[in-house]
Amino acid sequence: MKVNIEIDCTPEEARQFMGLPDVDKANAVYVEQFTKAMKGVSNLDQLQDYARQMAPMGQMGLKLFQDFVQASSRPAGGKTDKTDD
């Protein structure tokens, strides 16, 4: 048996329903600080250093985010550049 339930709600309503905290203010502060730090960036190496320092969970968080972006940019069901041995 297969049952599908569709719920139509906003992200804010879903957050409240699941009891998750409201992180809008914390996110705004984070984005503001990151934006200020990026204004002084003059080269790619400096940008990467700032990103590592500012990223949640440091280097590990940055790597997870990079992996997420790379995975989401692949076509659905598409082949990856990795081979299975």
PDB file of N, CA, C and O in Angstrom:
ATOM      1  N   MET A   1       0.853  -1.174   0.000  1.00  0.00           N
ATOM      2  CA  MET A   1       0.000   0.000   0.000  1.00  0.00           C
ATOM      3  C   MET A   1       0.889   1.223   0.000  1.00  0.00           C
ATOM      4  O   MET A   1       1.905   1.276   0.693  1.00  0.00           O
ATOM      5  N   LYS A   2       0.499   2.187  -0.773  1.00  0.00           N
ATOM      6  CA  LYS A   2       1.254   3.426  -0.865  1.00  0.00           C
ATOM      7  C   LYS A   2       0.302   4.584  -0.626  1.00  0.00           C
ATOM      8  O   LYS A   2      -0.750   4.680  -1.259  1.00  0.00           O
ATOM      9  N   VAL A   3       0.681   5.468   0.298  1.00  0.00           N
ATOM     10  CA  VAL A   3      -0.148   6.628   0.629  1.00  0.00           C
ATOM     11  C   VAL A   3       0.682   7.878   0.419  1.00  0.00           C
ATOM     12  O   VAL A   3       1.797   7.977   0.930  1.00  0.00           O
ATOM     13  N   ASN A   4       0.155   8.822  -0.318  1.00  0.00           N
ATOM     14  CA  ASN A   4       0.819  10.107  -0.532  1.00  0.00           C
ATOM     15  C   ASN A   4       0.029  11.203   0.156  1.00  0.00           C
ATOM     16  O   ASN A   4      -1.190  11.288   0.007  1.00  0.00           O
ATOM     17  N   ILE A   5       0.719  12.032   0.902  1.00  0.00           N
ATOM     18  CA  ILE A   5       0.091  13.165   1.567  1.00  0.00           C
ATOM     19  C   ILE A   5       0.770  14.428   1.064  1.00  0.00           C
ATOM     20  O   ILE A   5       1.996  14.534   1.100  1.00  0.00           O
ATOM     21  N   GLU A   6      -0.011  15.373   0.602  1.00  0.00           N
ATOM     22  CA  GLU A   6       0.530  16.629   0.107  1.00  0.00           C
ATOM     23  C   GLU A   6       0.099  17.752   1.053  1.00  0.00           C
ATOM     24  O   GLU A   6      -1.087  17.929   1.331  1.00  0.00           O
ATOM     25  N   ILE A   7       1.080  18.501   1.537  1.00  0.00           N
ATOM     26  CA  ILE A   7       0.796  19.607   2.450  1.00  0.00           C
ATOM     27  C   ILE A   7       1.231  20.895   1.775  1.00  0.00           C
ATOM     28  O   ILE A   7       2.377  21.021   1.343  1.00  0.00           O
ATOM     29  N   ASP A   8       0.329  21.837   1.686  1.00  0.00           N
ATOM     30  CA  ASP A   8       0.612  23.125   1.060  1.00  0.00           C
ATOM     31  C   ASP A   8       0.802  24.161   2.169  1.00  0.00           C
ATOM     32  O   ASP A   8      -0.165  24.591   2.798  1.00  0.00           O
ATOM     33  N   CYS A   9       2.055  24.555   2.401  1.00  0.00           N
ATOM     34  CA  CYS A   9       2.331  25.563   3.420  1.00  0.00           C
ATOM     35  C   CYS A   9       3.605  26.310   3.061  1.00  0.00           C
ATOM     36  O   CYS A   9       4.384  25.875   2.213  1.00  0.00           O
ATOM     37  N   THR A  10       3.798  27.428   3.718  1.00  0.00           N
ATOM     38  CA  THR A  10       5.005  28.218   3.498  1.00  0.00           C
ATOM     39  C   THR A  10       6.157  27.607   4.300  1.00  0.00           C
ATOM     40  O   THR A  10       5.915  26.829   5.222  1.00  0.00           O
ATOM     41  N   PRO A  11       7.387  27.942   3.968  1.00  0.00           N
ATOM     42  CA  PRO A  11       8.516  27.457   4.771  1.00  0.00           C
ATOM     43  C   PRO A  11       8.393  27.882   6.244  1.00  0.00           C
ATOM     44  O   PRO A  11       8.752  27.121   7.142  1.00  0.00           O
ATOM     45  N   GLU A  12       7.895  29.073   6.482  1.00  0.00           N
ATOM     46  CA  GLU A  12       7.708  29.547   7.858  1.00  0.00           C
ATOM     47  C   GLU A  12       6.685  28.691   8.609  1.00  0.00           C
ATOM     48  O   GLU A  12       6.896  28.345   9.771  1.00  0.00           O
ATOM     49  N   GLU A  13       5.583  28.353   7.946  1.00  0.00           N
ATOM     50  CA  GLU A  13       4.571  27.498   8.569  1.00  0.00           C
ATOM     51  C   GLU A  13       5.127  26.097   8.849  1.00  0.00           C
ATOM     52  O   GLU A  13       4.842  25.515   9.895  1.00  0.00           O
ATOM     53  N   ALA A  14       5.911  25.562   7.925  1.00  0.00           N
ATOM     54  CA  ALA A  14       6.512  24.237   8.119  1.00  0.00           C
ATOM     55  C   ALA A  14       7.483  24.263   9.295  1.00  0.00           C
ATOM     56  O   ALA A  14       7.499  23.338  10.106  1.00  0.00           O
ATOM     57  N   ARG A  15       8.296  25.323   9.392  1.00  0.00           N
ATOM     58  CA  ARG A  15       9.239  25.458  10.492  1.00  0.00           C
ATOM     59  C   ARG A  15       8.519  25.478  11.823  1.00  0.00           C
ATOM     60  O   ARG A  15       8.922  24.789  12.759  1.00  0.00           O
ATOM     61  N   GLN A  16       7.458  26.260  11.918  1.00  0.00           N
ATOM     62  CA  GLN A  16       6.688  26.350  13.152  1.00  0.00           C
ATOM     63  C   GLN A  16       6.034  25.011  13.483  1.00  0.00           C
ATOM     64  O   GLN A  16       6.050  24.588  14.639  1.00  0.00           O
ATOM     65  N   PHE A  17       5.467  24.348  12.500  1.00  0.00           N
ATOM     66  CA  PHE A  17       4.787  23.066  12.712  1.00  0.00           C
ATOM     67  C   PHE A  17       5.746  22.010  13.252  1.00  0.00           C
ATOM     68  O   PHE A  17       5.383  21.217  14.120  1.00  0.00           O
ATOM     69  N   MET A  18       6.981  22.005  12.729  1.00  0.00           N
ATOM     70  CA  MET A  18       7.958  21.010  13.165  1.00  0.00           C
ATOM     71  C   MET A  18       8.714  21.434  14.428  1.00  0.00           C
ATOM     72  O   MET A  18       9.538  20.681  14.945  1.00  0.00           O
ATOM     73  N   GLY A  19       8.429  22.642  14.919  1.00  0.00           N
ATOM     74  CA  GLY A  19       9.057  23.091  16.157  1.00  0.00           C
ATOM     75  C   GLY A  19      10.500  23.513  16.006  1.00  0.00           C
ATOM     76  O   GLY A  19      11.253  23.510  16.980  1.00  0.00           O
ATOM     77  N   LEU A  20      10.895  23.873  14.806  1.00  0.00           N
ATOM     78  CA  LEU A  20      12.268  24.308  14.575  1.00  0.00           C
ATOM     79  C   LEU A  20      12.435  25.773  14.972  1.00  0.00           C
ATOM     80  O   LEU A  20      11.483  26.548  14.872  1.00  0.00           O
ATOM     81  N   PRO A  21      13.624  26.164  15.418  1.00  0.00           N
ATOM     82  CA  PRO A  21      13.838  27.548  15.844  1.00  0.00           C
ATOM     83  C   PRO A  21      13.865  28.514  14.660  1.00  0.00           C
ATOM     84  O   PRO A  21      14.191  28.135  13.535  1.00  0.00           O
ATOM     85  N   ASP A  22      13.521  29.750  14.937  1.00  0.00           N
ATOM     86  CA  ASP A  22      13.565  30.798  13.930  1.00  0.00           C
ATOM     87  C   ASP A  22      14.991  31.348  13.891  1.00  0.00           C
ATOM     88  O   ASP A  22      15.439  31.968  14.856  1.00  0.00           O
ATOM     89  N   VAL A  23      15.697  31.128  12.800  1.00  0.00           N
ATOM     90  CA  VAL A  23      17.093  31.554  12.692  1.00  0.00           C
ATOM     91  C   VAL A  23      17.265  32.737  11.732  1.00  0.00           C
ATOM     92  O   VAL A  23      18.379  33.021  11.293  1.00  0.00           O
ATOM     93  N   ASP A  24      16.181  33.417  11.412  1.00  0.00           N
ATOM     94  CA  ASP A  24      16.265  34.546  10.480  1.00  0.00           C
ATOM     95  C   ASP A  24      17.212  35.627  10.968  1.00  0.00           C
ATOM     96  O   ASP A  24      18.014  36.139  10.187  1.00  0.00           O
ATOM     97  N   LYS A  25      17.137  35.985  12.243  1.00  0.00           N
ATOM     98  CA  LYS A  25      18.002  37.050  12.780  1.00  0.00           C
ATOM     99  C   LYS A  25      19.461  36.612  12.785  1.00  0.00           C
ATOM    100  O   LYS A  25      20.339  37.390  12.413  1.00  0.00           O
ATOM    101  N   ALA A  26      19.727  35.391  13.197  1.00  0.00           N
ATOM    102  CA  ALA A  26      21.101  34.882  13.206  1.00  0.00           C
ATOM    103  C   ALA A  26      21.651  34.810  11.778  1.00  0.00           C
ATOM    104  O   ALA A  26      22.812  35.141  11.539  1.00  0.00           O
ATOM    105  N   ASN A  27      20.823  34.381  10.844  1.00  0.00           N
ATOM    106  CA  ASN A  27      21.248  34.309   9.456  1.00  0.00           C
ATOM    107  C   ASN A  27      21.550  35.694   8.898  1.00  0.00           C
ATOM    108  O   ASN A  27      22.517  35.865   8.155  1.00  0.00           O
ATOM    109  N   ALA A  28      20.731  36.685   9.251  1.00  0.00           N
ATOM    110  CA  ALA A  28      20.961  38.051   8.780  1.00  0.00           C
ATOM    111  C   ALA A  28      22.302  38.581   9.290  1.00  0.00           C
ATOM    112  O   ALA A  28      23.040  39.226   8.545  1.00  0.00           O
ATOM    113  N   VAL A  29      22.615  38.312  10.550  1.00  0.00           N
ATOM    114  CA  VAL A  29      23.901  38.747  11.123  1.00  0.00           C
ATOM    115  C   VAL A  29      25.050  38.052  10.405  1.00  0.00           C
ATOM    116  O   VAL A  29      26.041  38.692  10.053  1.00  0.00           O
ATOM    117  N   TYR A  30      24.923  36.745  10.187  1.00  0.00           N
ATOM    118  CA  TYR A  30      25.961  35.975   9.499  1.00  0.00           C
ATOM    119  C   TYR A  30      26.204  36.525   8.097  1.00  0.00           C
ATOM    120  O   TYR A  30      27.351  36.742   7.707  1.00  0.00           O
ATOM    121  N   VAL A  31      25.139  36.752   7.342  1.00  0.00           N
ATOM    122  CA  VAL A  31      25.263  37.262   5.975  1.00  0.00           C
ATOM    123  C   VAL A  31      25.886  38.650   5.977  1.00  0.00           C
ATOM    124  O   VAL A  31      26.723  38.956   5.128  1.00  0.00           O
ATOM    125  N   GLU A  32      25.486  39.490   6.922  1.00  0.00           N
ATOM    126  CA  GLU A  32      26.036  40.848   7.016  1.00  0.00           C
ATOM    127  C   GLU A  32      27.542  40.799   7.289  1.00  0.00           C
ATOM    128  O   GLU A  32      28.308  41.512   6.640  1.00  0.00           O
ATOM    129  N   GLN A  33      27.970  39.975   8.234  1.00  0.00           N
ATOM    130  CA  GLN A  33      29.391  39.861   8.563  1.00  0.00           C
ATOM    131  C   GLN A  33      30.178  39.291   7.378  1.00  0.00           C
ATOM    132  O   GLN A  33      31.280  39.752   7.079  1.00  0.00           O
ATOM    133  N   PHE A  34      29.615  38.305   6.718  1.00  0.00           N
ATOM    134  CA  PHE A  34      30.285  37.704   5.563  1.00  0.00           C
ATOM    135  C   PHE A  34      30.417  38.730   4.444  1.00  0.00           C
ATOM    136  O   PHE A  34      31.457  38.808   3.790  1.00  0.00           O
ATOM    137  N   THR A  35      29.374  39.513   4.223  1.00  0.00           N
ATOM    138  CA  THR A  35      29.396  40.547   3.183  1.00  0.00           C
ATOM    139  C   THR A  35      30.464  41.587   3.483  1.00  0.00           C
ATOM    140  O   THR A  35      31.203  41.991   2.586  1.00  0.00           O
ATOM    141  N   LYS A  36      30.552  42.026   4.735  1.00  0.00           N
ATOM    142  CA  LYS A  36      31.575  42.994   5.117  1.00  0.00           C
ATOM    143  C   LYS A  36      32.971  42.440   4.895  1.00  0.00           C
ATOM    144  O   LYS A  36      33.852  43.148   4.407  1.00  0.00           O
ATOM    145  N   ALA A  37      33.180  41.171   5.252  1.00  0.00           N
ATOM    146  CA  ALA A  37      34.494  40.551   5.085  1.00  0.00           C
ATOM    147  C   ALA A  37      34.869  40.429   3.610  1.00  0.00           C
ATOM    148  O   ALA A  37      36.039  40.581   3.256  1.00  0.00           O
ATOM    149  N   MET A  38      33.897  40.157   2.752  1.00  0.00           N
ATOM    150  CA  MET A  38      34.167  39.955   1.340  1.00  0.00           C
ATOM    151  C   MET A  38      34.485  41.255   0.598  1.00  0.00           C
ATOM    152  O   MET A  38      35.069  41.213  -0.484  1.00  0.00           O
ATOM    153  N   LYS A  39      34.117  42.390   1.153  1.00  0.00           N
ATOM    154  CA  LYS A  39      34.374  43.665   0.471  1.00  0.00           C
ATOM    155  C   LYS A  39      35.866  43.937   0.317  1.00  0.00           C
ATOM    156  O   LYS A  39      36.267  44.635  -0.614  1.00  0.00           O
ATOM    157  N   GLY A  40      36.696  43.399   1.213  1.00  0.00           N
ATOM    158  CA  GLY A  40      38.131  43.640   1.133  1.00  0.00           C
ATOM    159  C   GLY A  40      38.903  42.584   0.361  1.00  0.00           C
ATOM    160  O   GLY A  40      40.132  42.638   0.310  1.00  0.00           O
ATOM    161  N   VAL A  41      38.216  41.635  -0.234  1.00  0.00           N
ATOM    162  CA  VAL A  41      38.885  40.534  -0.937  1.00  0.00           C
ATOM    163  C   VAL A  41      39.428  41.026  -2.274  1.00  0.00           C
ATOM    164  O   VAL A  41      38.718  41.644  -3.067  1.00  0.00           O
ATOM    165  N   SER A  42      40.711  40.734  -2.498  1.00  0.00           N
ATOM    166  CA  SER A  42      41.314  41.180  -3.750  1.00  0.00           C
ATOM    167  C   SER A  42      41.766  40.032  -4.653  1.00  0.00           C
ATOM    168  O   SER A  42      42.079  40.253  -5.823  1.00  0.00           O
ATOM    169  N   ASN A  43      41.802  38.793  -4.113  1.00  0.00           N
ATOM    170  CA  ASN A  43      42.182  37.659  -4.955  1.00  0.00           C
ATOM    171  C   ASN A  43      41.481  36.386  -4.479  1.00  0.00           C
ATOM    172  O   ASN A  43      40.870  36.371  -3.410  1.00  0.00           O
ATOM    173  N   LEU A  44      41.571  35.337  -5.263  1.00  0.00           N
ATOM    174  CA  LEU A  44      40.864  34.090  -4.985  1.00  0.00           C
ATOM    175  C   LEU A  44      41.362  33.410  -3.713  1.00  0.00           C
ATOM    176  O   LEU A  44      40.559  32.864  -2.955  1.00  0.00           O
ATOM    177  N   ASP A  45      42.663  33.431  -3.466  1.00  0.00           N
ATOM    178  CA  ASP A  45      43.213  32.805  -2.254  1.00  0.00           C
ATOM    179  C   ASP A  45      42.668  33.478  -0.993  1.00  0.00           C
ATOM    180  O   ASP A  45      42.318  32.807  -0.022  1.00  0.00           O
ATOM    181  N   GLN A  46      42.602  34.786  -1.021  1.00  0.00           N
ATOM    182  CA  GLN A  46      42.072  35.532   0.119  1.00  0.00           C
ATOM    183  C   GLN A  46      40.586  35.206   0.317  1.00  0.00           C
ATOM    184  O   GLN A  46      40.122  35.081   1.451  1.00  0.00           O
ATOM    185  N   LEU A  47      39.856  35.070  -0.768  1.00  0.00           N
ATOM    186  CA  LEU A  47      38.441  34.715  -0.698  1.00  0.00           C
ATOM    187  C   LEU A  47      38.263  33.340  -0.054  1.00  0.00           C
ATOM    188  O   LEU A  47      37.386  33.167   0.792  1.00  0.00           O
ATOM    189  N   GLN A  48      39.078  32.366  -0.441  1.00  0.00           N
ATOM    190  CA  GLN A  48      38.987  31.029   0.138  1.00  0.00           C
ATOM    191  C   GLN A  48      39.334  31.040   1.623  1.00  0.00           C
ATOM    192  O   GLN A  48      38.698  30.336   2.407  1.00  0.00           O
ATOM    193  N   ASP A  49      40.322  31.820   2.018  1.00  0.00           N
ATOM    194  CA  ASP A  49      40.683  31.920   3.437  1.00  0.00           C
ATOM    195  C   ASP A  49      39.528  32.486   4.248  1.00  0.00           C
ATOM    196  O   ASP A  49      39.205  31.966   5.316  1.00  0.00           O
ATOM    197  N   TYR A  50      38.903  33.548   3.750  1.00  0.00           N
ATOM    198  CA  TYR A  50      37.756  34.135   4.449  1.00  0.00           C
ATOM    199  C   TYR A  50      36.600  33.141   4.534  1.00  0.00           C
ATOM    200  O   TYR A  50      35.955  33.012   5.574  1.00  0.00           O
ATOM    201  N   ALA A  51      36.347  32.443   3.435  1.00  0.00           N
ATOM    202  CA  ALA A  51      35.237  31.488   3.413  1.00  0.00           C
ATOM    203  C   ALA A  51      35.471  30.374   4.427  1.00  0.00           C
ATOM    204  O   ALA A  51      34.533  29.953   5.105  1.00  0.00           O
ATOM    205  N   ARG A  52      36.707  29.890   4.543  1.00  0.00           N
ATOM    206  CA  ARG A  52      37.012  28.839   5.526  1.00  0.00           C
ATOM    207  C   ARG A  52      36.790  29.338   6.948  1.00  0.00           C
ATOM    208  O   ARG A  52      36.272  28.605   7.791  1.00  0.00           O
ATOM    209  N   GLN A  53      37.173  30.559   7.214  1.00  0.00           N
ATOM    210  CA  GLN A  53      37.030  31.114   8.564  1.00  0.00           C
ATOM    211  C   GLN A  53      35.571  31.359   8.930  1.00  0.00           C
ATOM    212  O   GLN A  53      35.168  31.138  10.072  1.00  0.00           O
ATOM    213  N   MET A  54      34.787  31.812   7.967  1.00  0.00           N
ATOM    214  CA  MET A  54      33.409  32.206   8.239  1.00  0.00           C
ATOM    215  C   MET A  54      32.416  31.050   8.135  1.00  0.00           C
ATOM    216  O   MET A  54      31.309  31.137   8.666  1.00  0.00           O
ATOM    217  N   ALA A  55      32.800  29.980   7.463  1.00  0.00           N
ATOM    218  CA  ALA A  55      31.875  28.877   7.212  1.00  0.00           C
ATOM    219  C   ALA A  55      31.483  28.187   8.517  1.00  0.00           C
ATOM    220  O   ALA A  55      32.328  27.978   9.387  1.00  0.00           O
ATOM    221  N   PRO A  56      30.195  27.832   8.657  1.00  0.00           N
ATOM    222  CA  PRO A  56      29.789  27.057   9.826  1.00  0.00           C
ATOM    223  C   PRO A  56      30.560  25.736   9.828  1.00  0.00           C
ATOM    224  O   PRO A  56      30.723  25.114   8.779  1.00  0.00           O
ATOM    225  N   MET A  57      31.020  25.317  10.966  1.00  0.00           N
ATOM    226  CA  MET A  57      31.782  24.083  11.139  1.00  0.00           C
ATOM    227  C   MET A  57      33.130  24.142  10.430  1.00  0.00           C
ATOM    228  O   MET A  57      33.733  23.097  10.184  1.00  0.00           O
ATOM    229  N   GLY A  58      33.610  25.319  10.100  1.00  0.00           N
ATOM    230  CA  GLY A  58      34.940  25.476   9.522  1.00  0.00           C
ATOM    231  C   GLY A  58      35.118  24.761   8.205  1.00  0.00           C
ATOM    232  O   GLY A  58      34.233  24.776   7.349  1.00  0.00           O
ATOM    233  N   GLN A  59      36.268  24.135   8.049  1.00  0.00           N
ATOM    234  CA  GLN A  59      36.637  23.476   6.802  1.00  0.00           C
ATOM    235  C   GLN A  59      35.666  22.356   6.430  1.00  0.00           C
ATOM    236  O   GLN A  59      35.335  22.187   5.257  1.00  0.00           O
ATOM    237  N   MET A  60      35.210  21.591   7.426  1.00  0.00           N
ATOM    238  CA  MET A  60      34.302  20.487   7.147  1.00  0.00           C
ATOM    239  C   MET A  60      32.971  21.005   6.585  1.00  0.00           C
ATOM    240  O   MET A  60      32.428  20.420   5.648  1.00  0.00           O
ATOM    241  N   GLY A  61      32.452  22.083   7.144  1.00  0.00           N
ATOM    242  CA  GLY A  61      31.212  22.664   6.641  1.00  0.00           C
ATOM    243  C   GLY A  61      31.354  23.184   5.227  1.00  0.00           C
ATOM    244  O   GLY A  61      30.449  23.044   4.405  1.00  0.00           O
ATOM    245  N   LEU A  62      32.512  23.792   4.948  1.00  0.00           N
ATOM    246  CA  LEU A  62      32.762  24.291   3.604  1.00  0.00           C
ATOM    247  C   LEU A  62      32.806  23.141   2.598  1.00  0.00           C
ATOM    248  O   LEU A  62      32.265  23.258   1.498  1.00  0.00           O
ATOM    249  N   LYS A  63      33.447  22.037   2.968  1.00  0.00           N
ATOM    250  CA  LYS A  63      33.531  20.866   2.086  1.00  0.00           C
ATOM    251  C   LYS A  63      32.146  20.270   1.840  1.00  0.00           C
ATOM    252  O   LYS A  63      31.816  19.903   0.713  1.00  0.00           O
ATOM    253  N   LEU A  64      31.335  20.176   2.899  1.00  0.00           N
ATOM    254  CA  LEU A  64      29.977  19.657   2.736  1.00  0.00           C
ATOM    255  C   LEU A  64      29.168  20.532   1.792  1.00  0.00           C
ATOM    256  O   LEU A  64      28.423  20.029   0.951  1.00  0.00           O
ATOM    257  N   PHE A  65      29.320  21.864   1.936  1.00  0.00           N
ATOM    258  CA  PHE A  65      28.592  22.792   1.080  1.00  0.00           C
ATOM    259  C   PHE A  65      29.059  22.651  -0.371  1.00  0.00           C
ATOM    260  O   PHE A  65      28.237  22.644  -1.288  1.00  0.00           O
ATOM    261  N   GLN A  66      30.375  22.538  -0.583  1.00  0.00           N
ATOM    262  CA  GLN A  66      30.886  22.375  -1.940  1.00  0.00           C
ATOM    263  C   GLN A  66      30.356  21.088  -2.573  1.00  0.00           C
ATOM    264  O   GLN A  66      29.973  21.082  -3.743  1.00  0.00           O
ATOM    265  N   ASP A  67      30.333  20.003  -1.805  1.00  0.00           N
ATOM    266  CA  ASP A  67      29.808  18.732  -2.305  1.00  0.00           C
ATOM    267  C   ASP A  67      28.328  18.859  -2.663  1.00  0.00           C
ATOM    268  O   ASP A  67      27.882  18.329  -3.680  1.00  0.00           O
ATOM    269  N   PHE A  68      27.573  19.563  -1.821  1.00  0.00           N
ATOM    270  CA  PHE A  68      26.150  19.773  -2.075  1.00  0.00           C
ATOM    271  C   PHE A  68      25.939  20.538  -3.380  1.00  0.00           C
ATOM    272  O   PHE A  68      25.096  20.162  -4.195  1.00  0.00           O
ATOM    273  N   VAL A  69      26.703  21.604  -3.576  1.00  0.00           N
ATOM    274  CA  VAL A  69      26.561  22.416  -4.784  1.00  0.00           C
ATOM    275  C   VAL A  69      26.929  21.596  -6.015  1.00  0.00           C
ATOM    276  O   VAL A  69      26.244  21.666  -7.035  1.00  0.00           O
ATOM    277  N   GLN A  70      28.009  20.816  -5.925  1.00  0.00           N
ATOM    278  CA  GLN A  70      28.412  20.001  -7.063  1.00  0.00           C
ATOM    279  C   GLN A  70      27.362  18.946  -7.382  1.00  0.00           C
ATOM    280  O   GLN A  70      27.057  18.710  -8.551  1.00  0.00           O
ATOM    281  N   ALA A  71      26.809  18.312  -6.360  1.00  0.00           N
ATOM    282  CA  ALA A  71      25.796  17.277  -6.580  1.00  0.00           C
ATOM    283  C   ALA A  71      24.531  17.871  -7.178  1.00  0.00           C
ATOM    284  O   ALA A  71      23.898  17.251  -8.033  1.00  0.00           O
ATOM    285  N   SER A  72      24.159  19.060  -6.739  1.00  0.00           N
ATOM    286  CA  SER A  72      22.922  19.667  -7.245  1.00  0.00           C
ATOM    287  C   SER A  72      23.086  20.198  -8.661  1.00  0.00           C
ATOM    288  O   SER A  72      22.092  20.424  -9.351  1.00  0.00           O
ATOM    289  N   SER A  73      24.314  20.400  -9.103  1.00  0.00           N
ATOM    290  CA  SER A  73      24.523  20.902 -10.459  1.00  0.00           C
ATOM    291  C   SER A  73      24.537  19.792 -11.502  1.00  0.00           C
ATOM    292  O   SER A  73      24.493  20.068 -12.701  1.00  0.00           O
ATOM    293  N   ARG A  74      24.598  18.535 -11.055  1.00  0.00           N
ATOM    294  CA  ARG A  74      24.557  17.399 -11.988  1.00  0.00           C
ATOM    295  C   ARG A  74      23.115  17.165 -12.444  1.00  0.00           C
ATOM    296  O   ARG A  74      22.180  17.380 -11.673  1.00  0.00           O
ATOM    297  N   PRO A  75      22.933  16.731 -13.678  1.00  0.00           N
ATOM    298  CA  PRO A  75      21.580  16.401 -14.119  1.00  0.00           C
ATOM    299  C   PRO A  75      21.047  15.191 -13.354  1.00  0.00           C
ATOM    300  O   PRO A  75      21.806  14.293 -12.988  1.00  0.00           O
ATOM    301  N   ALA A  76      19.763  15.177 -13.122  1.00  0.00           N
ATOM    302  CA  ALA A  76      19.143  14.062 -12.397  1.00  0.00           C
ATOM    303  C   ALA A  76      19.365  12.769 -13.144  1.00  0.00           C
ATOM    304  O   ALA A  76      19.097  12.677 -14.342  1.00  0.00           O
ATOM    305  N   GLY A  77      19.859  11.761 -12.427  1.00  0.00           N
ATOM    306  CA  GLY A  77      20.100  10.468 -13.049  1.00  0.00           C
ATOM    307  C   GLY A  77      21.318  10.442 -13.946  1.00  0.00           C
ATOM    308  O   GLY A  77      21.601   9.434 -14.594  1.00  0.00           O
ATOM    309  N   GLY A  78      22.046  11.561 -13.986  1.00  0.00           N
ATOM    310  CA  GLY A  78      23.230  11.624 -14.835  1.00  0.00           C
ATOM    311  C   GLY A  78      24.400  10.883 -14.232  1.00  0.00           C
ATOM    312  O   GLY A  78      24.431  10.598 -13.034  1.00  0.00           O
ATOM    313  N   LYS A  79      25.358  10.579 -15.077  1.00  0.00           N
ATOM    314  CA  LYS A  79      26.547   9.873 -14.605  1.00  0.00           C
ATOM    315  C   LYS A  79      27.508  10.865 -13.983  1.00  0.00           C
ATOM    316  O   LYS A  79      27.568  12.029 -14.381  1.00  0.00           O
ATOM    317  N   THR A  80      28.259  10.388 -13.001  1.00  0.00           N
ATOM    318  CA  THR A  80      29.274  11.209 -12.374  1.00  0.00           C
ATOM    319  C   THR A  80      30.615  10.873 -13.001  1.00  0.00           C
ATOM    320  O   THR A  80      30.719   9.937 -13.793  1.00  0.00           O
ATOM    321  N   ASP A  81      31.643  11.640 -12.647  1.00  0.00           N
ATOM    322  CA  ASP A  81      32.964  11.391 -13.180  1.00  0.00           C
ATOM    323  C   ASP A  81      33.686  10.289 -12.401  1.00  0.00           C
ATOM    324  O   ASP A  81      34.817   9.941 -12.739  1.00  0.00           O
ATOM    325  N   LYS A  82      33.055   9.739 -11.374  1.00  0.00           N
ATOM    326  CA  LYS A  82      33.659   8.671 -10.578  1.00  0.00           C
ATOM    327  C   LYS A  82      33.323   7.334 -11.221  1.00  0.00           C
ATOM    328  O   LYS A  82      32.249   7.164 -11.798  1.00  0.00           O
ATOM    329  N   THR A  83      34.248   6.390 -11.116  1.00  0.00           N
ATOM    330  CA  THR A  83      33.995   5.047 -11.620  1.00  0.00           C
ATOM    331  C   THR A  83      33.896   4.081 -10.466  1.00  0.00           C
ATOM    332  O   THR A  83      34.604   4.230  -9.470  1.00  0.00           O
ATOM    333  N   ASP A  84      33.032   3.095 -10.582  1.00  0.00           N
ATOM    334  CA  ASP A  84      32.891   2.071  -9.560  1.00  0.00           C
ATOM    335  C   ASP A  84      33.813   0.920  -9.892  1.00  0.00           C
ATOM    336  O   ASP A  84      33.798   0.415 -11.015  1.00  0.00           O
ATOM    337  N   ASP A  85      34.614   0.499  -8.934  1.00  0.00           N
ATOM    338  CA  ASP A  85      35.537  -0.622  -9.151  1.00  0.00           C
ATOM    339  C   ASP A  85      35.004  -1.864  -8.529  1.00  0.00           C
ATOM    340  O   ASP A  85      35.640  -2.915  -8.606  1.00  0.00           O
TER     341      ASP A  85
END
